[in-house]
Amino acid sequence: MSEPSAPLVVLVGPPGAGKSTVGAALAGRLGVGFRDTDADVEACTGTSISDIFVDDGEQRFRELERDAVLAALAEHQGVLCLGGGAVVCEPVRAALAEHRVVHLDVGISEAARRVGLNTARPLLLGNVRGSLRTLLEARRPLYESVATVTVSTDGRPVDEVVAQIAAHVQEEPS
């Protein structure tokens, strides 16, 4: 019987932390695949996350997200990027306990600059900075609770963040 597959590393963090950008670059550096569970939800439903929020509500999106995350944790062997809110789900947090998880941390000012007025982020519509502050205050303890390491992305180039994570991945057994 073959061993179950598991991601090499899982990236978590708030909107604007750089999960997708860092994840794709990290996968390239490590020579492994990259998977984003937000993209999985969109592929499965054939619609955008924004439309799921509008048409079906946040609760339905969180159910789809949970299913996508649990499937990816069981199937994907490369770099896995989770949506910013995936950690609010207790079964997701419990499943992450078995994995190497990197919390990409970012300050409110930097996150707001990166996110801008991106209307594809339904929880950040309106007062982006205020919404980010609320999300960060609520979720930071959850990110920290599942993380094996926290890496700040504030004011840092992608390659520097990738190098720090790659060093962590190579020094710590999975």
trRosetta pair geometry for C-beta under 8 A, 3 or more apart (Angstrom, degrees):
i j d omega theta_ij theta_ji phi_ij phi_ji
4 74 6.9 -63 -176 -157 118 70
5 74 7.3 78 69 157 84 42
5 75 6.1 29 76 -164 126 24
5 76 7.0 180 130 73 121 14
5 77 4.7 -78 -168 -71 114 97
6 73 7.1 -1 -138 179 72 64
6 77 6.8 61 65 -114 32 62
6 98 7.4 -112 -132 128 137 103
6 99 6.3 -163 -179 -106 114 94
6 174 6.9 157 93 159 125 128
7 10 5.2 94 89 -62 147 82
7 35 7.9 -118 -104 47 115 115
7 72 7.3 29 -55 146 121 88
7 73 6.6 -68 -6 -126 109 52
7 76 5.2 19 -81 99 88 96
7 77 6.5 180 -105 -143 34 15
7 78 6.5 -33 -140 73 75 32
7 79 6.8 76 -168 -131 107 16
7 80 4.0 -70 -111 -4 152 120
7 99 6.1 34 57 -150 100 130
7 100 7.7 -131 101 53 88 84
8 30 6.6 176 115 148 162 156
8 32 5.6 102 -2 63 145 177
8 77 6.5 55 -34 161 84 57
8 78 5.8 -22 11 -157 111 27
8 79 6.2 -43 60 -69 105 56
8 100 7.3 -38 151 56 42 127
8 169 6.3 40 156 -155 102 130
8 174 6.8 -87 -143 -96 51 139
9 26 7.1 -74 69 145 136 143
9 79 5.6 -9 65 -118 90 74
9 80 7.3 -170 96 31 45 73
9 100 5.1 -59 -110 100 67 110
9 101 7.6 143 -167 -103 67 23
9 102 5.8 17 180 -6 115 113
9 165 6.7 118 166 173 166 113
9 169 5.4 -73 -54 -97 130 119
10 73 7.4 2 -87 -103 138 90
10 80 4.7 -23 -111 74 74 105
10 81 7.8 164 -162 -85 56 23
10 82 6.4 32 180 -20 101 109
10 96 6.5 -129 85 -132 156 97
10 99 5.1 48 -1 133 128 137
10 100 6.8 150 18 85 79 55
10 101 4.7 -30 72 -108 103 73
10 102 7.1 170 81 23 48 69
11 19 4.7 157 127 -144 124 91
11 22 6.6 159 -130 89 156 112
11 23 5.1 -125 19 -79 149 106
11 26 7.8 144 -54 32 132 152
11 79 6.9 25 -14 180 110 96
11 80 7.0 -176 20 91 73 51
11 81 4.8 -16 61 -111 112 69
11 82 6.8 -170 84 19 58 73
11 101 7.8 157 -90 -160 17 63
11 102 5.4 -25 -106 70 65 97
11 104 5.8 19 -167 -17 102 114
12 19 7.4 0 -135 -108 10 132
12 82 5.2 -5 -98 54 77 119
12 84 8.0 114 -170 -126 67 39
12 86 7.0 -117 -122 63 102 110
12 87 5.8 74 -162 -50 138 123
12 96 7.6 12 -43 -132 142 152
12 101 6.0 7 4 -174 115 109
12 102 7.3 165 27 83 69 46
12 103 5.5 -32 76 -106 92 64
12 104 7.2 178 82 20 37 76
12 143 5.3 -175 119 -132 115 88
12 146 6.3 43 22 84 163 126
12 147 6.8 -130 55 -77 117 92
13 17 3.4 -81 131 66 132 171
13 18 7.7 -8 87 46 146 61
13 19 5.5 178 51 -63 104 108
13 84 6.7 -50 102 -116 43 78
13 103 5.7 124 -77 -170 88 59
13 104 3.7 -76 -30 64 159 80
13 105 6.4 -137 -129 -70 117 32
13 106 6.7 85 172 2 125 97
13 143 6.0 69 -99 -133 49 142
13 153 7.8 78 171 1 166 128
14 17 5.3 116 58 -36 63 112
14 84 5.1 53 -146 -146 36 120
14 106 6.3 -123 60 49 104 102
14 111 6.0 -14 106 -124 119 148
14 132 7.0 96 161 -154 137 85
14 135 5.8 124 -137 123 117 116
14 136 5.5 -25 -74 -88 161 79
14 139 6.2 137 -83 81 95 137
14 140 7.8 -27 -42 -73 120 72
14 143 7.5 -73 -36 -52 77 148
15 84 4.8 -53 -45 -52 68 159
15 111 6.4 97 96 -171 68 112
15 115 5.4 55 139 -92 110 131
15 121 5.6 75 -135 -141 153 145
15 123 7.8 179 -22 70 142 107
15 124 6.2 -103 76 -46 163 141
15 132 6.9 -110 67 -111 104 95
15 135 7.1 22 19 110 101 161
16 106 5.6 -142 112 100 89 155
16 110 6.9 152 151 117 117 70
16 111 3.2 117 93 -152 143 71
16 112 7.0 6 -118 -33 168 23
16 113 7.7 114 -157 58 128 57
16 114 4.0 135 -147 72 90 118
16 115 4.3 -68 -71 -40 113 98
16 132 7.0 -4 19 -125 142 132
17 84 7.7 143 9 -103 114 102
17 104 4.0 127 153 111 122 107
17 105 6.7 -67 -132 -135 119 3
17 106 4.3 -159 -107 -8 67 122
17 111 6.7 -9 -58 -102 57 103
17 153 5.6 120 -175 28 65 139
18 21 4.8 -64 -164 55 81 110
18 22 4.7 76 131 -22 100 107
18 104 5.8 -127 61 169 85 147
18 106 7.1 130 0 -64 92 135
18 114 7.2 -89 -63 -154 79 161
18 153 4.7 -168 24 -169 132 161
18 158 6.9 -160 -174 -105 136 87
18 161 6.9 66 104 85 146 172
19 22 6.3 -61 -134 45 19 102
19 23 5.6 22 164 -24 61 117
19 36 7.8 120 125 -123 105 102
19 81 4.6 130 155 -154 104 112
19 82 7.4 -88 -170 55 152 50
19 84 7.6 -166 -2 -70 145 74
19 104 5.7 -173 -78 35 72 144
20 23 5.7 -54 -137 37 23 114
20 24 6.4 21 164 -17 61 106
20 36 5.8 20 -111 -104 94 140
20 81 5.7 119 -88 157 53 167
21 24 6.3 -57 -150 34 24 105
21 25 6.5 15 156 -9 61 112
21 158 5.8 -99 142 -112 109 130
22 25 5.8 -64 -148 44 31 108
22 26 5.8 32 156 -23 69 111
22 104 6.2 158 41 -100 156 147
22 153 6.9 -104 -55 -105 141 132
22 158 5.9 -158 -92 -147 67 88
22 161 5.3 -65 -120 111 123 130
22 162 6.1 -169 -155 -72 78 80
22 165 7.2 100 169 -2 117 151
23 26 5.7 -54 -141 37 27 111
23 27 6.3 29 158 -20 63 105
23 34 5.5 122 141 -149 94 113
23 36 6.9 128 94 -80 154 92
23 79 4.9 170 -163 139 81 124
23 80 7.6 -75 -147 105 130 10
23 81 4.0 -64 -65 -61 168 121
24 27 5.8 -52 -148 34 29 112
24 28 6.6 31 152 -18 61 106
24 34 5.0 58 -106 -151 56 173
24 79 7.9 -164 -74 86 22 138
25 28 5.7 -54 -152 36 33 113
25 29 6.4 32 152 -19 66 105
25 158 5.3 118 -1 157 169 120
25 159 7.1 -117 172 -86 142 55
25 162 4.8 -92 118 -81 112 143
26 29 5.7 -54 -147 36 33 111
26 30 6.1 15 159 -5 68 112
26 34 7.8 121 69 -98 79 110
26 79 5.1 128 95 -103 109 157
26 162 4.9 -161 -81 -134 73 92
26 165 5.6 -36 -115 89 133 135
26 166 6.5 -169 -142 -63 86 88
27 30 6.1 -66 -141 48 27 99
27 31 8.0 -137 166 37 54 7
27 32 5.3 -102 -150 78 76 73
27 33 6.2 -42 -161 132 129 16
27 34 3.6 -121 -13 -62 166 97
27 78 5.4 45 -129 167 108 124
27 79 4.1 -121 -71 24 92 125
28 31 7.6 27 -178 -72 28 38
28 34 7.8 -17 -35 -37 69 126
29 162 5.5 133 -10 165 152 124
29 163 7.9 -140 -154 -80 164 53
29 166 5.6 -76 120 -83 136 141
30 78 7.5 151 90 -154 122 85
30 79 6.9 128 43 -44 135 111
30 166 6.3 -166 -68 -119 95 99
30 169 6.9 -33 -100 101 137 157
32 77 6.7 -122 -160 112 119 80
32 78 3.4 168 144 -125 105 94
32 79 6.1 126 90 -14 113 79
33 76 6.9 -122 91 -158 118 94
33 77 7.0 74 38 66 109 75
33 78 3.6 -163 63 -13 65 151
33 79 7.3 -157 98 31 46 69
34 78 5.9 -94 -65 120 33 135
34 79 5.0 -15 -111 68 72 103
34 81 7.2 19 -174 -8 91 109
35 39 7.6 -138 -170 62 58 117
35 40 7.0 37 178 -51 100 115
35 72 5.6 -175 123 -145 138 122
35 76 4.7 -101 23 -123 151 152
35 78 6.5 125 -3 65 92 105
35 79 7.3 168 27 88 65 55
35 80 5.2 -16 70 -113 98 71
35 81 7.1 -172 94 26 48 74
36 39 4.3 75 79 7 101 110
36 40 7.0 -170 95 -12 52 83
36 80 7.9 158 -87 -163 30 51
36 81 4.5 -18 -109 68 75 112
37 40 4.9 -44 -146 31 45 121
37 41 6.5 51 153 -23 68 95
37 65 6.5 84 139 -153 119 73
37 68 4.5 131 -164 125 96 115
37 69 5.1 17 -130 -79 160 68
37 72 5.5 -115 -87 -1 99 154
37 80 7.2 45 -38 -178 97 95
37 81 6.9 -149 8 91 76 58
37 82 5.3 9 24 -122 130 55
37 83 5.8 -98 82 -16 101 87
37 86 6.6 64 77 -83 148 143
38 41 5.8 -49 -153 31 34 111
38 42 6.6 30 150 -14 64 105
38 49 6.0 -37 -161 -54 99 140
38 65 7.8 -3 -93 -116 58 99
38 81 7.8 -46 11 109 95 100
38 83 4.6 111 -66 -78 98 104
39 42 5.7 -55 -148 40 35 111
39 43 6.1 35 153 -20 68 107
40 43 5.8 -56 -145 38 29 110
40 44 6.2 29 156 -20 64 109
40 68 4.2 145 103 -156 125 121
40 71 7.5 -177 175 75 149 121
40 72 6.3 -125 -44 -59 165 121
41 44 5.8 -57 -146 37 28 112
41 45 6.2 3 164 1 65 114
41 49 6.4 62 97 -88 128 92
41 52 7.3 -53 152 -25 118 164
41 61 7.3 55 -176 -156 149 77
41 64 4.9 94 -137 135 107 114
41 65 5.8 -21 -76 -85 140 62
41 68 5.0 -86 -63 -38 79 157
41 83 7.7 -6 1 -37 138 139
42 45 6.4 -69 -139 49 25 95
42 46 7.7 107 170 -70 56 5
42 47 6.8 -121 -143 83 68 34
42 48 6.0 7 -122 -115 113 37
42 49 6.3 -67 -70 -40 98 76
43 46 7.6 23 -172 -69 25 46
44 64 6.9 179 84 -164 134 110
44 68 6.7 -139 -6 -86 145 109
45 52 6.3 42 120 -82 170 119
45 64 6.6 -2 -50 -146 125 152
47 51 4.5 -100 167 83 114 133
47 52 6.0 139 99 -54 114 81
47 55 7.5 -29 148 28 160 143
48 51 4.6 96 59 6 82 101
48 52 7.1 -140 99 -6 45 84
48 120 6.9 -96 -179 -143 130 94
49 52 5.5 -50 -149 32 37 114
49 53 6.5 40 152 -20 66 101
49 61 6.5 76 -156 -140 82 129
49 83 7.8 155 -119 -119 153 143
49 120 7.2 76 59 174 101 81
49 122 6.9 -138 126 -4 90 114
50 53 5.8 -54 -155 33 32 112
50 54 6.4 23 152 -13 66 108
50 119 7.1 50 -117 139 150 75
50 120 5.5 -104 -41 -145 126 50
50 121 7.8 -42 -80 -24 99 9
50 122 5.1 155 -121 -58 67 105
51 54 5.6 -56 -143 42 35 108
51 55 5.6 14 165 -4 72 116
52 55 6.3 -63 -129 50 23 96
52 56 5.3 -37 -170 41 64 114
52 60 6.5 -140 176 101 96 106
52 61 4.7 116 124 -88 122 98
52 64 6.9 -85 -160 34 152 152
53 56 7.5 -52 -88 58 8 71
53 57 6.8 14 -158 -154 44 13
53 58 5.9 24 -131 -76 86 64
53 61 5.7 -7 -75 -38 68 146
53 122 4.0 138 58 137 170 177
53 123 7.9 -143 -122 -47 152 70
54 122 7.3 -147 -43 -118 78 137
56 60 3.7 -75 144 66 115 155
56 61 6.8 138 87 -43 108 73
57 60 5.2 96 65 10 80 100
57 61 7.2 -142 104 -3 44 90
58 61 5.4 -57 -150 38 38 113
58 62 6.2 39 154 -23 71 104
58 122 7.9 -162 -87 106 92 131
58 123 7.7 76 -109 -78 126 102
59 62 5.7 -53 -149 34 31 111
59 63 6.7 34 151 -20 63 102
60 63 5.6 -51 -152 32 35 113
60 64 6.5 32 151 -14 66 105
61 64 5.7 -58 -151 40 34 110
61 65 6.0 36 151 -22 69 108
62 65 5.4 -51 -141 39 32 116
62 66 6.3 40 155 -25 64 101
62 85 7.1 -81 -103 124 93 121
62 88 7.1 -66 -132 80 127 114
62 89 6.1 161 -179 -69 103 115
63 66 5.8 -49 -148 31 29 112
63 67 6.6 26 154 -15 61 106
64 67 5.9 -57 -152 38 31 110
64 68 6.3 30 152 -18 66 109
65 68 5.7 -57 -146 38 31 111
65 69 6.2 29 157 -19 67 107
65 83 5.8 -75 -140 37 128 137
65 85 7.1 23 143 87 171 94
65 86 5.6 -141 159 -102 119 81
65 89 7.2 176 97 -19 105 144
66 69 5.9 -57 -147 36 28 109
66 70 6.3 23 159 -15 65 109
66 86 7.6 151 -85 -148 51 79
66 89 4.8 -157 -93 -172 108 167
66 91 6.1 61 -160 72 120 117
66 92 5.8 -120 -125 -52 77 107
67 70 6.0 -56 -143 39 28 107
67 71 6.3 27 157 -17 63 110
68 71 5.9 -58 -148 39 28 110
68 72 6.2 24 157 -17 65 110
69 72 5.8 -59 -145 39 29 108
69 73 6.2 31 156 -22 65 106
69 82 5.8 38 -113 -121 115 109
69 86 5.2 128 -76 -155 148 129
69 89 7.7 154 44 63 147 138
69 92 5.1 19 104 -122 151 112
69 95 7.3 139 129 75 103 143
70 73 5.8 -50 -145 34 29 113
70 74 6.6 23 156 -13 61 110
70 91 7.0 -18 -75 135 124 114
70 92 7.1 -111 -59 -97 82 70
70 95 5.9 -149 -111 -82 78 170
71 74 5.9 -67 -155 41 30 107
71 75 5.9 -2 161 2 69 122
72 75 6.0 -72 -131 51 28 95
72 76 4.8 -3 -170 -1 75 125
72 80 5.4 138 148 -139 121 130
73 76 7.3 -28 -79 38 14 93
73 80 7.1 137 -84 148 57 174
73 95 5.4 105 96 154 172 124
73 96 7.5 -113 -110 -82 141 56
73 98 7.9 96 176 71 123 110
73 99 6.5 -105 -144 -51 105 145
76 80 5.2 120 94 -79 141 113
82 86 4.0 -88 172 32 119 153
82 87 7.3 102 118 -41 144 79
82 92 7.6 122 -147 -177 147 132
83 86 4.9 121 60 -38 77 97
84 135 7.1 19 149 173 129 136
84 139 7.2 34 166 168 86 172
85 88 5.2 -22 -178 3 80 119
85 123 7.1 116 -53 -16 135 160
85 135 7.9 -82 -82 -147 90 113
85 139 7.3 -104 -111 -99 56 140
86 89 6.4 -55 -178 25 50 109
86 92 5.2 -146 163 175 86 161
87 92 6.3 -131 -107 104 33 122
87 93 5.8 73 -157 -77 71 93
87 96 7.6 -17 -110 -8 86 157
87 139 6.3 107 73 -156 120 99
87 142 4.2 139 136 140 121 119
87 143 5.9 -169 7 -75 175 56
87 145 8.0 137 -173 58 124 100
87 146 6.0 -137 -126 4 117 143
88 92 8.0 39 56 49 41 130
88 139 6.9 -65 -66 -105 89 98
88 142 6.6 -15 -82 -147 48 173
89 92 4.1 73 81 7 104 113
89 93 6.9 179 90 -10 54 83
90 93 5.6 -54 -146 37 36 111
90 94 6.2 37 155 -20 68 104
91 94 5.5 -51 -144 37 34 114
91 95 6.3 34 156 -19 65 106
92 95 5.7 -55 -147 37 31 110
92 96 6.4 34 153 -24 64 106
93 96 5.7 -54 -149 31 31 114
93 97 7.4 51 150 -38 59 90
93 142 6.7 -95 -94 -163 128 94
93 145 6.7 9 -156 103 123 117
93 146 5.4 -123 -140 -76 76 119
94 97 6.0 -36 -168 1 37 117
95 98 6.6 -55 -178 26 47 107
95 99 7.6 22 139 -5 69 117
96 99 5.5 -75 -156 44 52 109
96 101 5.3 38 -178 -66 111 145
96 146 4.3 16 110 -160 142 122
97 146 7.2 -98 -68 -133 56 77
100 148 5.3 -63 -147 27 61 149
100 169 6.9 114 136 -114 154 75
100 172 6.7 141 -119 101 129 125
100 174 5.6 -83 -22 -127 124 74
101 146 5.1 -48 106 137 166 89
101 147 5.0 -118 107 -114 101 44
101 148 5.4 124 49 1 66 85
102 147 6.5 51 -145 -143 17 98
102 148 7.2 -46 -72 55 52 84
102 149 5.6 -18 -116 72 75 91
102 150 7.6 141 -167 -106 60 25
102 151 5.8 -1 -175 8 109 115
102 165 5.5 16 -121 -127 166 112
102 168 7.1 119 -94 88 118 149
103 143 4.4 109 -133 161 122 104
103 144 6.3 -6 -57 -82 172 45
103 146 7.5 127 -67 74 105 81
103 147 3.7 -51 -21 -87 110 145
103 149 7.2 -160 27 99 78 43
103 150 4.3 -26 70 -109 110 77
103 151 7.1 158 80 24 55 63
104 151 5.8 -28 -109 73 58 91
104 153 5.3 24 -175 -27 100 124
104 161 7.4 44 -127 -170 108 135
105 140 7.7 57 -125 -131 101 98
105 143 7.4 145 -85 122 82 146
105 150 5.3 33 -23 -178 123 106
105 151 6.8 172 20 80 84 35
105 152 4.9 -44 75 -99 101 61
105 153 6.9 168 72 10 46 78
105 154 7.6 -37 110 -21 80 97
106 110 5.1 -121 -175 89 99 116
106 111 4.7 121 116 -63 122 94
106 114 7.5 -45 -179 17 155 141
106 152 7.2 129 -85 -158 44 65
106 153 5.1 -32 -81 59 96 100
106 154 5.7 146 -138 -64 61 77
107 110 4.9 84 59 16 84 103
107 111 6.7 -154 91 -7 38 92
107 154 5.1 45 5 -96 101 131
108 111 5.8 -59 -141 40 27 110
108 112 6.0 27 161 -20 65 109
108 129 6.4 74 167 -158 109 79
108 132 5.3 138 -141 114 82 117
108 133 5.3 22 -119 -82 140 77
108 136 6.2 -116 -78 8 88 157
109 112 5.9 -57 -147 36 26 110
109 113 6.5 26 154 -19 62 107
110 113 5.7 -54 -150 35 31 113
110 114 6.4 26 155 -15 65 108
110 153 7.4 177 135 98 144 83
110 154 4.8 -159 -23 -122 163 78
110 155 6.7 -106 -101 -37 135 67
111 114 5.8 -60 -148 40 30 108
111 115 5.9 18 160 -11 69 113
111 132 5.2 163 104 -159 127 142
111 136 7.4 174 20 -64 163 127
112 115 6.1 -58 -134 44 27 103
112 116 7.7 98 164 -70 53 27
112 128 5.5 123 -138 122 90 109
112 129 4.7 15 -107 -93 146 79
112 132 5.6 -136 -70 17 85 158
113 116 7.1 12 178 -65 28 70
115 118 5.3 -106 -179 21 69 117
115 121 6.3 -41 -159 17 116 160
115 124 6.1 -74 163 160 145 166
115 128 6.1 -178 100 -169 120 126
115 132 7.0 177 27 -78 151 129
116 128 7.3 -79 139 -144 17 172
117 128 6.5 -116 -97 -48 54 141
118 121 5.1 59 101 3 103 107
118 124 7.1 34 70 82 85 133
119 125 6.5 49 -133 -100 71 97
121 124 4.2 10 113 30 116 117
121 125 7.5 178 91 -45 68 67
122 125 6.2 -23 -157 -18 41 112
123 131 6.4 162 141 178 71 125
123 135 6.7 97 133 -81 128 130
124 128 5.2 39 173 -128 102 73
124 131 4.7 161 -128 102 57 144
124 132 6.6 34 -122 -58 111 79
124 135 7.8 -44 -81 -20 89 145
125 131 7.6 100 46 -57 34 165
126 130 7.8 -56 114 61 99 113
126 131 6.6 116 71 -44 94 127
127 130 3.8 10 126 33 124 117
127 131 5.8 146 88 -21 71 87
128 131 5.8 -61 -145 39 25 110
128 132 6.2 26 157 -20 64 108
129 132 5.8 -53 -147 35 28 111
129 133 6.5 32 153 -22 62 104
130 133 5.6 -50 -149 32 32 114
130 134 6.5 31 154 -17 64 104
131 134 5.8 -55 -151 37 32 111
131 135 6.3 30 153 -17 66 108
132 135 5.6 -56 -144 40 32 110
132 136 6.0 30 159 -19 68 108
133 136 6.0 -56 -144 38 26 109
133 137 6.3 25 158 -18 62 109
134 137 6.0 -57 -147 36 27 109
134 138 6.3 16 159 -10 63 112
135 138 6.0 -66 -148 43 27 105
135 139 5.6 -6 169 5 68 121
136 139 6.4 -69 -126 51 22 92
136 140 5.5 37 176 -44 66 107
137 140 6.7 -29 -124 10 16 111
138 142 7.8 4 137 -2 64 118
139 142 5.0 -62 -158 42 58 114
139 143 5.9 58 147 -24 86 99
140 143 5.7 -51 -145 35 34 111
140 144 6.2 30 157 -16 66 108
141 144 5.7 -56 -144 41 31 111
141 145 6.2 37 155 -28 65 107
142 145 5.6 -51 -145 30 30 114
142 146 6.8 12 161 -5 62 106
143 146 6.6 -74 -157 42 28 96
143 147 6.0 29 155 -34 67 118
143 150 7.7 87 132 -108 106 105
144 147 5.7 -57 -136 27 30 117
144 150 6.6 -13 -109 -69 77 131
147 150 5.4 63 138 -66 157 76
148 172 7.2 159 146 144 138 165
149 165 7.9 165 90 -118 132 68
149 168 5.3 -101 28 -151 169 152
151 161 6.0 116 147 -152 128 87
151 164 5.5 146 -133 107 128 131
151 165 6.0 -68 -35 -69 166 89
151 168 7.8 -123 -62 -14 124 150
152 156 6.9 116 110 -7 79 134
153 156 5.6 -120 -159 50 42 108
153 161 5.4 17 -111 -98 84 146
156 160 4.9 -116 179 81 102 126
156 161 5.3 116 113 -53 125 94
157 160 4.8 94 63 3 81 105
157 161 7.4 -153 96 -3 43 87
158 161 5.8 -61 -153 39 35 109
158 162 6.0 34 153 -20 70 109
159 162 5.5 -52 -142 39 33 115
159 163 6.2 39 156 -24 65 104
160 163 5.8 -50 -148 32 29 112
160 164 6.7 30 152 -18 61 104
161 164 5.8 -56 -154 34 32 111
161 165 6.5 24 153 -13 66 107
162 165 5.9 -59 -147 40 31 106
162 166 6.0 32 155 -22 67 109
163 166 5.7 -53 -141 37 29 112
163 167 6.4 32 157 -21 62 104
164 167 5.9 -54 -152 33 28 111
164 168 6.6 28 150 -18 62 107
165 168 5.5 -56 -153 36 36 114
165 169 6.2 36 151 -21 69 105
166 169 5.6 -52 -145 36 32 113
166 170 6.2 25 158 -14 65 110
167 170 6.0 -61 -145 42 28 107
167 171 6.2 16 161 -13 65 114
168 171 6.2 -65 -142 40 25 102
168 172 6.0 -7 172 6 65 117
169 172 6.9 -72 -134 47 19 90
